[in-house]
Amino acid sequence: LLSRVAGLPLSGLTAYQALFTGRGSSTKGDPLGSVTKGSKVLVLGGNRGPGHLAVQMAHRKGAMVATTVPPSCIHWMVYIGANRVINFREKDWTEHFKGQDFDLILDCVGWATTLEEIDRAAEVLCAGGQYISISNFECFDALGESTERNGRFFKAMVAKADSEDLDALVSWIAYGDLDVFVDQLCPLAEVRHALRESVSGQCRGKVLLCQCSTAKAVPHHFRPRVAAGSRVSSSTMRAWQCFSWEPDFSQAVKGLVCADSSPLPAPSQGQALVRVHFAAADPWDAHLLTGTHSNVLPAPAFPFVPGFDAAGEVVELGSGCSKLEVGDKVVLCLGLRESLCKEADFGPAGAFAEYCVCPERQMSKVPEGIALSRVAGLPLSGLTAYQALFTGRGSSTKGDPLGSVTKGSKVLVLGGNRGPGHLAVQMAHRKGAMVATTVPPSCIHWMVYIGANRVINFREKDWTEHFKGQDFDLILDCVGWATTLEEIDRAAEVLCAGGQYISISNFECFDALGESTERNGRFFKAMVAKADSEDLDALVSWIAYGDLDVFVDQLCPLAEVRHALRESVSGQCRGKVLLCQCSTAKAVPHHFRPRVAAGSRVSSSTMRAWQCFSWEPDFSQAVKGLVCADSSPLPAPSQGQALVRVHFAAADPWDAHLLTGTHSNVLPAPAFPFVPGFDAAGEVVELGSGCSKLEVGDKVVLCLGLRESLCKEADFGPAGAFAEYCVCP
């Protein structure tokens, strides 16, 4: 997916060339790092764009990696590969690591601003070690032509935009050896917000920009529609509705209706009205639309709004609520049984809408600094995995306790790439269990990355034969594998005596066992997660400390509910499919429906683009001075260039430097007005002459380059990614 690589180019090339040189060099033309197995690497600012990628790259090469981060990112750094992590607010890294002979220090925060600080940093490096900074060039220029100081070498660098190095990074992502973490996703209309966040130093990874059909489409988590403490003024909302069960899933999905004037629900006692920022599509939504598992899920009252998982903002509280306040960010699980039972005074379901009502006991408050998009896919899948492995507040459909996984347990997850599966792999791994899983071939490397010890391609191997006699303590079936008693008997041969097989599907087969859950000395149980804030609180805290990540395969607007549901049941997703609000139901994102047919030139001669008209030393004023032009001229590709429709762009601190004229000794002055933005991912819509590597319709990731697009000889740029289209060599 383009969203997985959009934040890669500038940050990835910076980290890659700093650590391994690649096609890069210092600002004075010297080679950079040569990190290998056993090297000692210190990354200052491991939570930032280049920093979190450098931590992963050095770890993959077998280096010992240390890093400095704010306290909220400490556990996350350990999760992605750091061996030693310190809170820079509490400890002086030059004192903490003094005399520890690091081979390379990568400064992603611009720490060294004086020669005195350079001398202090030298005491952390080994003889011949390198301190590489991606900022504060003026200080390094003061060293003169020599880069040496006390037997250590101090270098500044600007990444070189080169497809050879970028190809290497894309292949790392494709094989699951590298992940670009996205802290926030903003529409193109919110460039100013994205830039402010990118320079704040508090982001975990990158801030991305995506296209919307209107420049006024501002997502939920940046600008609430209602002021904190106020009830939304309208009595209606946009919501998807199902009017009847339809056994055929494709027909059931087609039968969904998007109602623009659905009644706005009102919270009863102990309930909250929540403005939905994100919702998650789940296979259980498909079961609810088709009437599958009607013995477990009661028939809903028609019409109803599908969707069980949501994250958003509390806009109104019913009486008796003591845990939450209006304005709180929350994540919630409407619950399978809870919202469908006859006693429920909310639901059924209801997340595929602009607002929903949920009991306070089924909601968790999201800590400050955690983006709602990071927890929106957590509730149903997370509670299912958590209760299956550790019981928590859950139980089987017959009321029996579930798993009790501990250190040394052996756990097998069928369908580790799915929503509950990829979370179960991480949870079991964190508890010290030996984790095996079955996945499609494209997910094998990813499973190893998130903690699986053994992974098999289910298309090539029969897991019951491969793991026969290996005495697993627990098998979590996320795919509905066991459909007959014969298959249950085959699964029993993989379990140890007293082991458990827990299925989150195929309840009819398990009902055939009768009252007893035992079969050949093993126990077979079906489960439906219990929506409970206590368990959900535990999961949110895991995410806050970096011990768990919900991987998002696709992000769709609310208008694309049908697409999201089809993807969620395909079995090919890596993690979850999320839905987000847009200001219009017609806002369909780039990677689902291109505006132009492959092979055709876009018909318009203009595009929407952000423009900067002059340098402004004060960053806050520089950002305010950006103008969104709806009729900016569409660029034309010259020889060796491609015109790319931008699906995602990434905001970077270098954009701030370009707007303010910082590092003007390194970055040449651009021709005004210009379009900011150096990183983008999108689709090729036109090729200039002499292009041999690409074809129209190709999905690409690109780096417009700091020096490359700003030099006088450049026949593209300067920069240009914060627009609907850009030209790149």
Summary of the structure (lengths in Angstrom):
residues: 729
radius of gyration: 26.5
end to end distance: 21.8
largest distance: 82.4
contacts: 2757
relative contact order: 0.11
helix: 27%
strand: 27%
